[in-house]
């Protein structure tokens, strides 16, 4: 496990802590909340990047590539 030292604006800190308290989470759940938020943001940005790279791809070509990838994944033993 890695430790981060972060500087967060007071307004954001209050917003997150009030949200955690309102949803029944405890102070110790802040790390899990931040980790989930980071993972979600990385996923969102990755999807946006891929969408931008493939903006000129037709729906048919995208489906063909997806089907090929699924077939290759299923053919590879895990």
ABEGO torsion letter per residue (X at the ends): XBBBBBBBBAAAAAAAAAAAAAAGBBAAAAAAAAAAAAAAAAAAAAAAAAAAAAAABBAAAAAAAAAAAAAAAAABBX
